[in-house]
Amino acid sequence: MLRIKNMQVPLTEEADLSVLVAKRLGLPPQAVLGVVIVRKAIDARRYRGAPIQFTYMLDVEIAPAHEKKLRGKLKKDKNLEIIVPQPLTERNFPAPGQGELPPAVVGFGPAGMFAALTLARAGYRPLVLERGADVDTRTKDIESFWQGGGLKLQSNVQFGEGGAGTFSDGKLTTRINDPLMGEIIEAFIRAGAPEEIRYLHKPHIGTDLLRGIVRNIRQEIISLGGQVRFGAQVTDLELAPGGELAALIVGSEERIPCQAAFFGIGHSARDTYRMLLSRGLKMEAKPFAMGVRIEHPQEFIDRAQYGEDAGHPRLPVADYALTYKDPVTGRGAYSFCMCPGGLVVAATSEKEGVVTNGMSNFARDSGIANSALLVQVGPEDFGREVLSGMALQEKLEHLAFDLGGRDYKAPVQTVGDFLSGSVGAQSFLTSPTYRPGVKTADLHDCLPEFITKTLAGALPYFDRKIPGFADPGAVMTGIESRSSAPCRIVRDRENMMAEGTPGLYPMGEGAGYAGGIMSAAVDGMKAALAFLTASVAY
């Protein structure tokens, strides 16, 4: 198999890839028997007026009669190489012993889902305990809340089947580079995700598709002998005299004997954090980030990134990534979870709090671009106590609730008012998309000064990077407070169990070891593999 790297195809070139490959290799079209896209990215940088390029990595099958002609090219062209296709990973684990207690998985977000799927495929029939509702019930509850109905404390954007990632942009990008990522992608495709996520540089699924995908993964786990229980919140642990896990307490009194439990609780399970700390688990405060959501017309972002090619049918809606470092304090600010063609959504899971997040469907066709603008927050800002960061989040969410009118409307402010110290402008560049609704307010009243000062420096800087980004009418919605966990459950690096609590496997975002769908899924899968291999390298 021949691999072609860094193959540039101009946006204006619409020929079949096999024809372009043949031309690139100097071969007749019939010499190319097959082309598989390994990676596809967009290069919107323009060199001397050159058009936007698609950059491909391709695996190509060449007819044997033409292979000899390529040997000379391989020595001279660094972007050509022969590869040996790798077979799919196959693992064989010993079957569970007779009468052995099934492993429990607490939480059914990405980490819990892939821990459970890995255990089920190995024959271990996991018991999944999810505090929230199934994805269909959850969708109805969330939509009702967004339309002004009551908040369901166990069925919302944070809690329920699929976790917080199900009601997000469904981005599958991550900074980690782990061989398990390919297995995660294939599992998503098997469950109904589009095959393009195999090769796109920035793959995403979208909330609308994710709902069906997580349902299908649940059905696979059940078909393999696993159980998935909704409305089953783990409220306490029972530990043996030696500190090892002995049982889980569900609800007020149900006791489930358990020797191995995988905790993928999510970054909003504040009551569970308190319970674990009270039971003596080793935890530590960690840095996170907070800020606001900002919205622009998607057309504006497209023009900024693509220029005159904006709107071309072969181009996806554009995104951006911005970073800033305050020259005086050294504190960083950055865009996060940028949602092209999306919405700002109500993401609280607690009474009398306002939390925002970004979401989009697969088509990304709302016409509005939104992103979090976050500022780094560390223990020096909130104290060294384990749950001090969580307490700060709660305090600011309640302030935002008060500013919004105490009915789950969110406080909003234009960039112009924010920078000038004014309040009340409603000449919005775009109508705020947050539901149940918004109320103009001063965001300085629900965010600490170190955040507002850093944002005030970042906005003009971002405007120099994307002219018009800090348009006076651009609307900012508060607050984005749950970008990641405010604490970490300390675990052993070798066996991934909680330090001092054998049998308990903290994993994913809620445990402080991941930052998105893919990294959480990989962490959950690694935790399951650590259990299955009893700490033997895999």
Buried (B, 14 or more C-beta within 10 A) or exposed (E): EBBBBEBEBEBEEEEEBBEBBBEBBEBEEEBBEEBBBBBBBBBBEBEEEEBBBBBBBBBBEBEEEBEEEBEEBEEEBEEBEEEEEEEEEEEEBEEBEEEEBBBBBBBBBBBBBBBBBBBBBBEBBBBBBBBBBBBEBBBEBBEBBBEEBEBBBBBBBBBBBBBBBBBBBBBBBBEEEBEBBEBBBBBBBEBBBBEEBBBBEBBBBBBBBBBBBBBBBBEBBBEBEBBBEBBBBBBBBBBEEEBBBBBBBBEEEEEBEBBBBBBBBBBBBBBBBEBBBEBEBBBEBBBBBBBBBBBBBBBBBBBBBBEEBBEBEEBBBBBBEBEBBBEEEEBBBBBBBBBBBBBBBBBBBBEEBBBBBBBBBBEBEBEBBBBBBBBBBEBEBBEEEBBBBBBBBBBBBBBBBBBBBEEBBBBBBBBBBBBEEEBEBEEBBBEBBBBBBBBBBBBBBBBBEBBBBBBBBBBEBBBEEBEBBBBBBBBBBBBBBBBBBBBBBBBBEEBBBBBBBBBBBBBBBBBBBBBBBBBBBBBBBBBBBBBBBEEEEE
